[in-house]
Amino acid sequence: MELKKDDHAVAIDMLLIVHSEQRRAAQGAHSERQADPGAPPQRRGGLQGVGNGIRKWQKCEGKELYGTQLTVEVHPRDAMPQLLKKFSLAKRLQGDKNGNTRARQPGGKDAHAYPWDRSSLKSMTLDLRQFEKLDAYASQVTVKSGLDELVCDLLQEAPSDLERVRAIWIWICHHIEYDMEAAQEKDRQAFKPTDILRTQKTNCDGYAGLFERMCRIAGVQCMTVPGYSKGFGYQTGQSFSGEFDHAWNAVYLEGRWHLLDSTWGSGLVDTTTSKFTFLYNEFYFLTHPALFIEDHFPDNKNWQLLKPPQSLRQFENNMYHKSEFYNKGMLSAHPDTAVIRTVNGKATITIESCAPRLFMFMLNGKQEHGLLSLRQSGMKLEVFPPTTGSHKLQIFAKGDSDIYSSVLEYTLQCSHVDLGVRLPAELHQPVGPSWFSEQMGIVKPSHPDPIIHTRDGRCSVSFGVDEGISVLASLHGDDGPITEEMQRRYIFQLHREKRTELKVQLPHAGKFALKIFVKKRQETGNYVFVFNYLLCCTNTKVNWPVFPESFGNWGQDNELLEPLSGVLPANRNVPFKLKLHGVAKALVKGQDTWPLTLSHEGYWEGSCNTAGCQEVYVMVLENANHNFYSYILKYRVNAQGP
């Protein structure tokens, strides 16, 4: 072609057609395998038959499917580099001398070992920090005219094929909204690229088709892959048949095929409102094939990029780990099956993670009937369904943010209920001390296990407490409503040096949650729940009263030896023995007043008679020069006899 070099711009319309017999054959094979459109399955990214969608995309685009039409303005001298730049993009897609593209089909060197080797979430070595500048740029690029100019703008900061794919991925994920209406209306041309740019909405066919088209303009080999998905509306254990319900892409980078899904990378569809929310998900960019297969099953097994490939039956039966499972650093879960049958009324689940994580669970929508203990590298959960039948178990994990995300779902099949395992409704998660309680200032606990058995209904729990940390504890059972004050009256808190001791007396036999809270003394606000113990007592003779009520002047390092019961007998002489710090005088006040004396061992000792009184107080004088006594303890006296 000869270019005129005069002083006037010459507009040349050039149609660069790149034929691809392999592409035609692949599309034809897909069309043959698709069933006629029927009632679409309700899954995220797949509410319309993908085979039908690809055919519509072909029809909409016509000649543009196999080539790229460029309108190039050529100016004297200074415009030549731009022309050559646009030519070079088309040339990258040209194959042999006959113009056939060479989109190599996946082969042995593309395959990754299955199961996952835990090496990386990605199919190639990536440092996501290298994309920070590019991601910020690509997410801000706006559509000015057509697709060619959009791609050209994106490539300004993307010299390599990897960066070009990344720029296109980021732009689509941050600008294209999943269109629920288009997904449900089969006849709507929502996946035509020109319409997608105009409305910035589409369904999975449109996402995949747009991504492929933009990659081809950028000179990167890309394929659209149809198949089944475990997305929006997926039910554990369901089978797949008929039309494929989803589409995604494969890109050829550095001599190997890689997988990505821009539909799921862009956001979520709320299951209750069916509304889309932009929420970027890095997981679906160049995902490791051994992880991608968990929720994507392609029409052609070669596009699994796995060795060995998985069958459809395996895909249906395999455990589905949600993307957040891996995003939050989980490595594995056991059992690795979606349906768990309880053994003697119990199901046990363990998760291994690469770093400490917080977890919670819900059984049939409630945080009950389970014991969840944290580990340095994961968690252990024991669940006791309250009835026979099928139960839905959801497990959530918390990463660097304050939000818990769903990472696993199981179906529990329970054929037997262990009536002896009835957990308190107030037993929250987690149970037992862990790395988290240590992080919150509670260290070296006397009882590292989450369950404490007591024969006589009493126990003593102690742990170290970091400087500046206050501890609060409460006891909870299922024996009816108890005031918040009474929940703490069965616990007496003592401080010795840098350790806190909790003396616990149970009001009766049964199971109780001993909840531990902490707060930094210098900070305002409420105490924060850290963990709880499960206290178990089978002795039906147990009937301990509450401890004495303590007031604000009860010092952190004070110690009560006797009487520990908050209810005193009537008409009796009752001995008192306490260790009090920073006190000038101490006394016991009932009907009369009885002074306490300081012994050589450092204890304030004495006695009082409970005759004629309903309440008894321990009072102290902190400054010998003052006459103001403070209440520190209060006892109740049993009703007088006749």
C-alpha positions as CSV (number, residue, x, y, z in Angstrom):
1,M,0.0,0.0,0.0
2,E,1.3,3.4,-1.0
3,L,0.8,6.4,1.3
4,K,0.5,9.9,-0.1
5,K,2.9,12.4,1.6
6,D,1.3,15.7,1.0
7,D,0.2,18.5,3.4
8,H,-3.3,17.2,3.9
9,A,-4.5,14.4,6.1
10,V,-5.7,11.4,4.2
11,A,-8.4,9.3,6.0
12,I,-7.9,5.6,5.1
13,D,-10.5,3.0,6.2
14,M,-8.7,-0.3,6.6
15,L,-10.4,-3.5,7.3
16,L,-7.9,-6.0,8.7
17,I,-9.5,-9.5,8.6
18,V,-7.8,-12.2,10.5
19,H,-9.3,-15.7,9.7
20,S,-9.3,-18.4,12.2
21,E,-10.4,-21.9,11.1
22,Q,-9.7,-23.2,14.6
23,R,-11.9,-20.5,16.1
24,R,-14.7,-21.4,13.7
25,A,-14.4,-25.1,14.4
26,A,-14.4,-24.5,18.2
27,Q,-17.5,-22.3,18.0
28,G,-19.2,-24.8,15.8
29,A,-18.4,-27.6,18.3
30,H,-19.9,-25.5,21.1
31,S,-23.0,-24.8,19.1
32,E,-23.6,-28.5,18.4
33,R,-23.3,-29.4,22.1
34,Q,-25.7,-26.8,23.4
35,A,-29.3,-27.7,24.0
36,D,-32.1,-25.3,22.9
37,P,-32.7,-22.5,25.3
38,G,-35.0,-23.5,28.2
39,A,-35.7,-22.4,31.7
40,P,-32.3,-21.0,32.8
41,P,-30.7,-22.2,36.1
42,Q,-30.4,-19.4,38.6
43,R,-26.7,-19.0,39.3
44,R,-24.5,-16.0,39.4
45,G,-23.1,-15.3,36.0
46,G,-25.1,-18.0,34.3
47,L,-28.8,-17.2,34.1
48,Q,-28.8,-17.7,30.3
49,G,-27.6,-20.7,28.2
50,V,-24.1,-19.9,27.2
51,G,-24.2,-21.7,23.9
52,N,-27.2,-19.6,22.8
53,G,-25.4,-16.5,24.1
54,I,-22.3,-17.2,22.0
55,R,-24.4,-17.7,18.9
56,K,-26.1,-14.4,19.5
57,W,-22.7,-12.7,20.0
58,Q,-21.6,-14.0,16.6
59,K,-24.7,-12.8,14.9
60,C,-24.5,-9.4,16.5
61,E,-20.9,-8.8,15.6
62,G,-20.9,-10.6,12.2
63,K,-17.7,-9.8,10.3
64,E,-16.1,-8.3,13.4
65,L,-15.8,-11.6,15.1
66,Y,-12.8,-12.8,13.1
67,G,-11.0,-9.5,12.6
68,T,-10.6,-5.9,13.7
69,Q,-11.8,-2.9,11.7
70,L,-9.6,0.2,12.2
71,T,-10.1,3.7,10.9
72,V,-6.6,5.3,10.8
73,E,-5.9,9.0,10.2
74,V,-2.5,9.4,8.5
75,H,-0.7,12.7,8.7
76,P,2.7,13.6,7.1
77,R,5.7,12.2,8.9
78,D,4.7,12.7,12.6
79,A,1.6,10.4,12.2
80,M,3.5,7.4,10.9
81,P,4.4,5.9,14.3
82,Q,0.7,5.8,15.3
83,L,-0.2,4.0,12.1
84,L,2.5,1.5,12.6
85,K,1.5,1.0,16.2
86,K,-2.1,0.2,15.2
87,F,-0.8,-2.1,12.4
88,S,1.4,-3.9,14.9
89,L,-1.6,-4.8,17.2
90,A,-3.3,-6.5,14.2
91,K,-0.1,-8.1,13.1
92,R,0.2,-9.8,16.5
93,L,-3.0,-11.6,15.8
94,Q,-2.0,-12.7,12.3
95,G,-0.7,-16.3,11.9
96,D,0.7,-17.9,8.8
97,K,1.0,-16.4,5.4
98,N,-2.7,-17.3,4.7
99,G,-3.9,-15.1,7.5
100,N,-5.0,-17.9,9.9
101,T,-4.7,-17.3,13.6
102,R,-2.7,-19.7,15.6
103,A,-4.7,-19.9,18.9
104,R,-3.0,-23.0,20.1
105,Q,-5.3,-25.5,21.8
106,P,-4.3,-26.4,25.4
107,G,-1.9,-29.3,25.7
108,G,0.3,-31.1,28.1
109,K,2.6,-28.2,28.9
110,D,-0.5,-26.1,30.0
111,A,-1.7,-28.7,32.5
112,H,-1.2,-28.2,36.3
113,A,-1.1,-31.1,38.8
114,Y,-4.3,-31.9,40.6
115,P,-5.0,-31.7,43.5
116,W,-3.7,-28.3,44.4
117,D,-0.1,-28.3,45.6
118,R,-0.6,-25.2,47.9
119,S,2.2,-23.3,46.0
120,S,0.1,-20.3,44.9
121,L,-3.4,-19.1,44.2
122,K,-2.2,-18.1,40.7
123,S,-1.3,-20.1,37.7
124,M,1.9,-18.1,37.2
125,T,4.3,-16.3,39.6
126,L,2.9,-12.9,40.3
127,D,3.7,-10.0,42.7
128,L,0.5,-8.1,42.8
129,R,2.4,-5.0,44.0
130,Q,3.7,-4.7,40.5
131,F,0.2,-3.9,39.3
132,E,-0.6,-1.1,41.8
133,K,0.1,1.8,39.4
134,L,-1.5,0.0,36.5
135,D,-4.6,-0.9,38.4
136,A,-5.1,2.7,39.6
137,Y,-4.7,3.9,36.0
138,A,-6.9,1.3,34.3
139,S,-9.8,1.6,36.8
140,Q,-10.0,5.4,36.0
141,V,-10.0,5.1,32.2
142,T,-13.3,6.2,30.7
143,V,-15.0,5.3,27.4
144,K,-14.6,8.2,24.9
145,S,-15.9,6.7,21.6
146,G,-15.5,3.0,20.7
147,L,-13.8,-0.2,21.9
148,D,-10.6,0.3,19.8
149,E,-9.9,3.7,21.4
150,L,-10.7,2.3,24.9
151,V,-8.2,-0.5,24.5
152,C,-5.6,1.9,23.1
153,D,-6.1,4.1,26.1
154,L,-5.7,1.2,28.5
155,L,-2.5,0.0,26.8
156,Q,-0.8,3.4,27.4
157,E,0.5,2.0,30.7
158,A,0.7,-1.7,29.7
159,P,3.7,-2.6,27.5
160,S,3.7,-6.4,28.1
161,D,1.0,-9.0,27.3
162,L,0.5,-9.7,31.0
163,E,0.0,-6.0,31.8
164,R,-2.4,-5.7,28.8
165,V,-4.5,-8.5,30.2
166,R,-4.4,-7.0,33.6
167,A,-5.4,-3.5,32.4
168,I,-8.4,-5.0,30.5
169,W,-9.4,-7.2,33.5
170,I,-9.3,-4.2,35.9
171,W,-11.3,-2.0,33.6
172,I,-14.0,-4.6,33.1
173,C,-14.2,-5.5,36.8
174,H,-14.6,-1.9,37.8
175,H,-16.9,-0.6,35.1
176,I,-19.2,-3.4,33.9
177,E,-22.2,-4.3,36.1
178,Y,-23.9,-7.7,36.1
179,D,-27.4,-7.2,34.6
180,M,-29.9,-9.5,36.2
181,E,-32.7,-8.4,33.9
182,A,-30.6,-9.1,30.8
183,A,-29.6,-12.5,32.2
184,Q,-33.3,-13.5,32.5
185,E,-34.4,-12.1,29.1
186,K,-33.1,-14.5,26.6
187,D,-33.8,-12.3,23.5
188,R,-32.0,-9.2,24.7
189,Q,-28.7,-8.4,22.9
190,A,-27.0,-7.5,26.2
191,F,-23.7,-9.0,25.2
192,K,-22.9,-7.0,22.0
193,P,-19.7,-5.0,22.9
194,T,-21.1,-1.7,21.6
195,D,-24.2,-2.1,23.8
196,I,-22.1,-3.1,26.8
197,L,-20.0,0.0,26.5
198,R,-23.1,2.1,26.2
199,T,-25.0,0.6,29.1
200,Q,-22.0,-0.7,31.1
201,K,-24.2,-3.7,31.9
202,T,-24.2,-7.3,30.7
203,N,-24.4,-11.0,31.7
204,C,-21.6,-13.6,31.8
205,D,-21.7,-14.1,28.0
206,G,-21.1,-10.4,27.6
207,Y,-18.3,-10.2,30.1
208,A,-16.5,-13.1,28.4
209,G,-17.2,-11.9,24.9
210,L,-16.1,-8.3,25.7
211,F,-12.9,-9.6,27.4
212,E,-12.0,-11.7,24.4
213,R,-12.7,-8.9,22.0
214,M,-10.6,-6.4,23.9
215,C,-7.7,-8.9,24.2
216,R,-7.7,-9.5,20.5
217,I,-7.6,-5.8,19.8
218,A,-4.6,-5.6,22.2
219,G,-2.9,-8.5,20.4
220,V,-3.3,-11.1,23.1
221,Q,-4.7,-14.6,22.3
222,C,-7.9,-15.1,24.3
223,M,-10.7,-17.7,24.2
224,T,-14.2,-17.8,25.6
225,V,-14.8,-21.0,27.5
226,P,-18.4,-22.1,28.2
227,G,-19.3,-24.5,31.0
228,Y,-21.1,-25.1,34.3
229,S,-20.6,-23.1,37.4
230,K,-21.2,-23.2,41.2
231,G,-22.3,-19.6,41.5
232,F,-25.4,-17.7,42.3
233,G,-28.1,-20.0,43.5
234,Y,-25.9,-23.1,43.7
235,Q,-27.1,-25.7,46.1
236,T,-24.7,-28.1,47.8
237,G,-24.6,-31.5,46.0
238,Q,-26.7,-30.4,43.0
239,S,-26.2,-32.1,39.6
240,F,-25.5,-30.3,36.3
241,S,-27.1,-31.1,32.9
242,G,-28.4,-29.4,29.8
243,E,-27.2,-26.0,28.6
244,F,-24.1,-24.6,30.1
245,D,-24.9,-21.8,32.5
246,H,-21.7,-19.7,32.5
247,A,-18.8,-18.4,30.4
248,W,-15.2,-17.3,31.3
249,N,-11.9,-16.8,29.5
250,A,-8.5,-18.3,28.8
251,V,-5.6,-16.1,27.9
252,Y,-2.2,-17.1,26.4
253,L,0.7,-15.6,28.3
254,E,4.3,-16.6,28.4
255,G,3.8,-19.7,26.4
256,R,1.0,-21.1,28.5
257,W,-2.8,-20.8,28.8
258,H,-4.3,-19.2,32.0
259,L,-7.9,-18.9,33.3
260,L,-9.9,-15.9,34.5
261,D,-13.5,-14.9,35.2
262,S,-14.2,-11.2,34.9
263,T,-17.9,-11.8,35.8
264,W,-17.1,-13.0,39.3
265,G,-14.1,-10.7,39.6
266,S,-16.4,-7.7,39.4
267,G,-18.8,-8.2,42.3
268,L,-21.7,-10.1,43.9
269,V,-25.4,-10.7,43.4
270,D,-27.3,-10.5,46.7
271,T,-29.3,-13.8,47.0
272,T,-32.2,-12.0,48.8
273,T,-32.6,-8.9,46.6
274,S,-31.0,-10.2,43.3
275,K,-29.1,-6.9,43.1
276,F,-25.5,-6.6,41.9
277,T,-22.9,-4.9,44.0
278,F,-19.4,-4.0,42.7
279,L,-16.9,-5.9,45.0
280,Y,-13.6,-6.6,43.3
281,N,-12.4,-10.2,43.7
282,E,-8.7,-10.8,42.9
283,F,-9.1,-14.5,43.2
284,Y,-10.5,-15.0,39.7
285,F,-7.6,-13.4,37.9
286,L,-5.2,-16.1,36.5
287,T,-6.5,-18.5,39.1
288,H,-4.6,-21.8,39.6
289,P,-6.5,-24.4,37.6
290,A,-6.7,-26.8,40.6
291,L,-8.7,-24.1,42.4
292,F,-10.6,-22.8,39.4
293,I,-12.1,-26.3,38.8
294,E,-13.9,-26.1,42.2
295,D,-16.6,-23.8,40.7
296,H,-15.9,-23.9,36.9
297,F,-16.4,-27.0,34.8
298,P,-15.6,-26.3,31.0
299,D,-17.4,-27.9,28.1
300,N,-14.0,-29.3,26.9
301,K,-12.0,-31.1,29.5
302,N,-8.7,-29.7,28.0
303,W,-9.7,-26.3,29.2
304,Q,-9.5,-27.5,32.8
305,L,-5.7,-27.2,32.3
306,L,-5.4,-30.1,34.8
307,K,-3.5,-33.4,34.9
308,P,-5.5,-35.5,35.5
309,P,-8.7,-33.8,34.4
310,Q,-11.8,-34.1,36.5
311,S,-15.1,-35.7,35.5
312,L,-18.5,-34.0,35.8
313,R,-19.4,-36.4,38.5
314,Q,-16.3,-35.4,40.5
315,F,-17.1,-31.7,39.9
316,E,-20.6,-32.3,41.3
317,N,-19.4,-34.2,44.4
318,N,-16.2,-32.3,45.2
319,M,-16.2,-29.9,48.2
320,Y,-16.8,-26.3,47.1
321,H,-14.4,-23.9,48.8
322,K,-15.6,-20.4,48.1
323,S,-13.1,-17.8,46.8
324,E,-13.0,-16.2,50.2
325,F,-11.7,-19.5,51.6
326,Y,-8.5,-19.0,49.7
327,N,-8.5,-15.2,49.8
328,K,-8.4,-15.3,53.6
329,G,-5.5,-17.8,53.7
330,M,-7.2,-21.1,54.1
331,L,-5.3,-24.1,52.9
332,S,-7.6,-27.1,53.5
333,A,-10.7,-28.3,55.2
334,H,-11.6,-31.7,56.6
335,P,-13.9,-33.5,55.8
336,D,-13.5,-32.6,52.1
337,T,-17.0,-33.6,51.2
338,A,-20.1,-31.4,51.0
339,V,-22.3,-33.8,52.9
340,I,-21.3,-34.9,56.4
341,R,-23.0,-37.7,58.3
342,T,-22.8,-37.3,62.1
343,V,-21.3,-40.0,64.3
344,N,-23.0,-40.4,67.6
345,G,-24.7,-37.1,67.1
346,K,-21.6,-35.1,66.4
347,A,-19.8,-33.8,63.3
348,T,-16.2,-32.5,63.5
349,I,-14.7,-30.0,61.0
350,T,-11.2,-28.8,61.0
351,I,-9.6,-26.0,58.8
352,E,-6.0,-25.4,58.2
353,S,-4.8,-21.9,57.4
354,C,-1.5,-20.3,56.6
355,A,-1.9,-17.7,59.4
356,P,-4.1,-17.2,62.5
357,R,-7.6,-16.3,61.6
358,L,-10.9,-15.7,63.5
359,F,-13.8,-18.0,62.7
360,M,-17.5,-18.3,63.5
361,F,-20.2,-20.7,62.4
362,M,-24.0,-20.8,62.0
363,L,-26.1,-24.0,62.2
364,N,-29.5,-23.4,60.5
365,G,-28.9,-19.7,60.8
366,K,-28.1,-19.6,64.5
367,Q,-24.7,-19.5,66.4
368,E,-25.7,-22.5,68.6
369,H,-25.0,-26.2,69.1
370,G,-21.3,-26.1,68.5
371,L,-17.8,-25.8,70.1
372,L,-15.4,-23.7,68.0
373,S,-11.8,-23.5,69.2
374,L,-9.1,-21.5,67.5
375,R,-5.7,-22.8,66.6
376,Q,-2.5,-21.0,65.5
377,S,-3.0,-22.3,62.0
378,G,-6.8,-22.8,61.7
379,M,-9.7,-24.0,63.8
380,K,-11.6,-27.0,65.1
381,L,-15.4,-27.2,65.2
382,E,-17.6,-29.8,66.9
383,V,-21.3,-29.5,66.0
384,F,-24.1,-31.3,67.8
385,P,-27.4,-31.0,65.8
386,P,-30.4,-30.7,68.1
387,T,-32.7,-32.8,65.9
388,T,-32.3,-35.6,63.4
389,G,-32.5,-34.8,59.7
390,S,-30.7,-32.4,57.4
391,H,-29.0,-29.3,58.7
392,K,-27.2,-26.4,57.0
393,L,-23.8,-25.5,58.4
394,Q,-22.0,-22.3,57.4
395,I,-18.5,-21.4,58.4
396,F,-17.2,-17.8,58.3
397,A,-13.7,-16.4,58.5
398,K,-12.4,-13.0,59.2
399,G,-9.3,-11.6,57.5
400,D,-7.6,-8.2,57.8
401,S,-11.0,-6.4,57.8
402,D,-13.7,-6.5,60.4
403,I,-16.0,-8.4,58.2
404,Y,-16.7,-12.2,58.4
405,S,-17.0,-13.8,55.0
406,S,-18.6,-17.2,54.2
407,V,-15.9,-19.6,53.3
408,L,-17.6,-23.1,53.5
409,E,-21.0,-24.6,53.5
410,Y,-21.8,-28.2,54.6
411,T,-25.0,-30.2,54.7
412,L,-25.1,-32.3,57.9
413,Q,-27.2,-35.5,57.9
414,C,-28.0,-36.4,61.5
415,S,-29.6,-39.8,62.3
416,H,-29.1,-39.7,66.1
417,V,-29.2,-36.9,68.7
418,D,-27.0,-37.2,71.8
419,L,-29.4,-35.8,74.4
420,G,-26.5,-35.6,76.9
421,V,-24.8,-32.9,74.9
422,R,-27.0,-29.8,75.4
423,L,-24.9,-26.7,75.1
424,P,-25.9,-23.4,76.7
425,A,-27.4,-21.0,74.2
426,E,-25.1,-18.2,75.5
427,L,-22.0,-20.3,74.7
428,H,-20.4,-18.1,72.1
429,Q,-17.4,-18.5,69.8
430,P,-14.6,-19.2,70.3
431,V,-14.3,-21.6,73.3
432,G,-11.1,-21.9,75.2
433,P,-8.0,-19.7,75.2
434,S,-6.0,-19.3,72.0
435,W,-3.7,-17.0,70.1
436,F,-6.5,-14.4,70.0
437,S,-6.9,-14.3,73.8
438,E,-3.1,-13.9,74.1
439,Q,-3.3,-11.1,71.6
440,M,-6.0,-9.4,73.8
441,G,-3.8,-9.6,76.9
442,I,-4.7,-12.9,78.5
443,V,-1.7,-15.2,78.7
444,K,-0.6,-18.5,80.3
445,P,-4.1,-19.8,81.3
446,S,-4.4,-22.5,84.0
447,H,-6.8,-24.4,81.8
448,P,-5.7,-24.5,78.2
449,D,-8.6,-26.8,77.2
450,P,-12.0,-25.3,76.4
451,I,-14.0,-27.7,78.6
452,I,-13.7,-27.8,82.5
453,H,-15.4,-30.6,84.4
454,T,-16.1,-30.1,88.1
455,R,-17.4,-32.7,90.5
456,D,-18.4,-30.4,93.4
457,G,-19.6,-27.5,91.3
458,R,-16.6,-25.3,92.1
459,C,-13.5,-24.4,90.1
460,S,-10.8,-21.9,89.9
461,V,-9.4,-20.5,86.6
462,S,-6.4,-18.2,86.5
463,F,-4.3,-16.5,83.8
464,G,-1.8,-13.8,83.4
465,V,-3.0,-10.3,82.4
466,D,-1.0,-7.7,80.4
467,E,-0.4,-4.3,82.0
468,G,-3.3,-1.9,81.7
469,I,-5.9,-4.6,80.9
470,S,-9.1,-5.1,83.0
471,V,-11.0,-8.4,83.0
472,L,-14.7,-9.0,83.4
473,A,-16.4,-12.5,83.6
474,S,-20.0,-13.7,83.7
475,L,-21.7,-17.1,84.1
476,H,-24.5,-18.2,81.8
477,G,-26.8,-21.3,81.9
478,D,-30.1,-22.2,80.5
479,D,-32.2,-22.2,83.7
480,G,-34.3,-19.1,82.9
481,P,-33.6,-15.4,82.9
482,I,-30.9,-14.2,85.2
483,T,-30.0,-10.5,85.7
484,E,-26.6,-9.3,84.5
485,E,-25.6,-8.7,88.1
486,M,-26.4,-12.3,89.1
487,Q,-24.5,-13.6,86.1
488,R,-21.4,-12.1,87.8
489,R,-22.2,-13.0,91.4
490,Y,-21.3,-16.7,90.9
491,I,-17.8,-15.6,90.1
492,F,-15.4,-13.9,92.5
493,Q,-12.4,-12.2,90.9
494,L,-9.0,-12.0,92.7
495,H,-5.7,-10.4,91.6
496,R,-2.4,-11.7,92.7
497,E,0.6,-9.9,91.3
498,K,0.1,-10.1,87.5
499,R,-2.4,-13.0,87.5
500,T,-6.2,-12.9,87.7
501,E,-8.1,-15.7,89.4
502,L,-11.7,-16.5,88.9
503,K,-13.4,-18.5,91.6
504,V,-16.6,-20.0,90.3
505,Q,-19.4,-21.7,92.2
506,L,-22.3,-23.2,90.2
507,P,-25.9,-22.8,91.3
508,H,-26.8,-26.3,90.2
509,A,-25.7,-29.2,88.0
510,G,-25.6,-28.7,84.3
511,K,-23.5,-26.9,81.6
512,F,-22.5,-23.3,81.8
513,A,-20.7,-20.7,79.7
514,L,-18.0,-18.8,81.6
515,K,-17.5,-15.8,79.4
516,I,-14.4,-13.7,79.5
517,F,-14.3,-10.0,78.5
518,V,-11.4,-7.5,78.5
519,K,-10.9,-3.7,78.2
520,K,-8.0,-1.3,78.3
521,R,-8.4,0.6,81.5
522,Q,-7.5,4.0,79.9
523,E,-10.0,3.6,77.1
524,T,-13.7,4.3,77.3
525,G,-16.3,2.0,75.9
526,N,-17.6,-1.5,76.6
527,Y,-15.7,-4.6,77.5
528,V,-14.9,-6.9,74.4
529,F,-15.7,-10.6,74.4
530,V,-12.6,-12.7,74.0
531,F,-13.6,-16.3,74.7
532,N,-15.5,-18.6,77.0
533,Y,-15.1,-21.9,78.8
534,L,-17.7,-24.6,79.0
535,L,-18.2,-25.7,82.6
536,C,-19.8,-29.1,83.2
537,C,-21.1,-30.6,86.4
538,T,-23.2,-33.8,86.7
539,N,-23.6,-33.7,90.5
540,T,-27.3,-33.0,91.2
541,K,-26.5,-32.1,94.9
542,V,-24.7,-29.0,93.9
543,N,-26.4,-25.8,95.1
544,W,-23.9,-23.1,95.7
545,P,-25.0,-19.6,96.6
546,V,-23.7,-16.5,95.0
547,F,-20.5,-14.7,96.1
548,P,-20.7,-11.5,98.1
549,E,-21.4,-8.4,96.0
550,S,-18.3,-6.3,95.5
551,F,-18.2,-2.5,95.0
552,G,-16.0,-0.2,93.1
553,N,-13.6,0.3,96.0
554,W,-12.8,-3.4,96.1
555,G,-9.1,-3.1,95.0
556,Q,-7.6,-5.1,92.1
557,D,-5.1,-6.8,94.4
558,N,-7.5,-7.5,97.3
559,E,-8.1,-11.1,98.4
560,L,-11.1,-12.7,100.1
561,L,-10.4,-15.9,102.1
562,E,-13.6,-16.1,104.1
563,P,-16.6,-16.0,104.0
564,L,-16.8,-16.8,100.3
565,S,-20.6,-17.3,100.3
566,G,-22.6,-14.2,99.7
567,V,-25.4,-15.6,101.9
568,L,-24.6,-15.8,105.6
569,P,-26.5,-17.9,108.2
570,A,-28.7,-16.1,110.7
571,N,-27.8,-15.8,114.4
572,R,-24.3,-17.0,113.9
573,N,-20.8,-15.8,114.6
574,V,-19.1,-15.6,111.2
575,P,-15.3,-15.3,110.8
576,F,-13.8,-12.9,108.3
577,K,-10.4,-13.0,106.7
578,L,-9.3,-10.6,103.9
579,K,-6.1,-9.2,102.4
580,L,-6.6,-5.5,101.8
581,H,-4.1,-3.1,100.3
582,G,-3.8,0.6,101.1
583,V,-6.3,0.5,104.0
584,A,-5.9,2.2,107.4
585,K,-8.9,0.5,109.1
586,A,-11.4,-2.2,108.3
587,L,-14.7,-3.2,110.0
588,V,-17.8,-5.4,109.5
589,K,-21.1,-3.7,110.0
590,G,-24.4,-5.6,110.7
591,Q,-26.7,-4.9,113.6
592,D,-23.6,-3.8,115.4
593,T,-20.1,-2.9,114.2
594,W,-17.1,-5.3,114.6
595,P,-13.6,-4.1,113.9
596,L,-11.1,-6.2,111.9
597,T,-7.4,-6.3,113.0
598,L,-4.3,-6.6,110.9
599,S,-2.4,-9.8,111.6
600,H,1.3,-10.4,111.3
601,E,0.7,-12.3,108.0
602,G,-1.0,-9.2,106.5
603,Y,-4.6,-10.3,106.8
604,W,-7.5,-8.3,108.2
605,E,-9.3,-10.8,110.6
606,G,-12.2,-10.8,112.9
607,S,-15.8,-11.9,113.2
608,C,-19.4,-10.6,113.5
609,N,-22.7,-11.9,114.7
610,T,-25.6,-11.9,112.2
611,A,-28.4,-11.7,114.8
612,G,-31.0,-9.1,114.1
613,C,-29.8,-8.1,110.6
614,Q,-30.6,-8.8,107.0
615,E,-27.4,-7.5,105.4
616,V,-23.7,-7.3,106.4
617,Y,-21.1,-5.0,104.9
618,V,-17.3,-4.9,104.9
619,M,-16.1,-1.3,105.1
620,V,-12.7,0.3,105.0
621,L,-11.1,3.6,105.9
622,E,-8.4,4.4,103.4
623,N,-7.0,7.5,105.1
624,A,-6.4,7.5,108.8
625,N,-6.9,11.3,108.9
626,H,-10.5,11.0,107.6
627,N,-13.6,9.5,109.1
628,F,-15.2,8.4,105.8
629,Y,-15.6,4.6,105.4
630,S,-16.2,3.0,102.0
631,Y,-18.3,-0.1,101.3
632,I,-16.3,-2.8,99.6
633,L,-18.4,-6.0,100.1
634,K,-22.0,-6.8,100.8
635,Y,-23.5,-10.1,102.2
636,R,-27.1,-11.1,102.5
637,V,-28.3,-12.9,105.7
638,N,-30.8,-15.8,105.6
639,A,-34.2,-15.0,106.9
640,Q,-34.6,-15.1,110.6
641,G,-36.1,-18.2,112.1
642,P,-39.3,-18.2,114.2
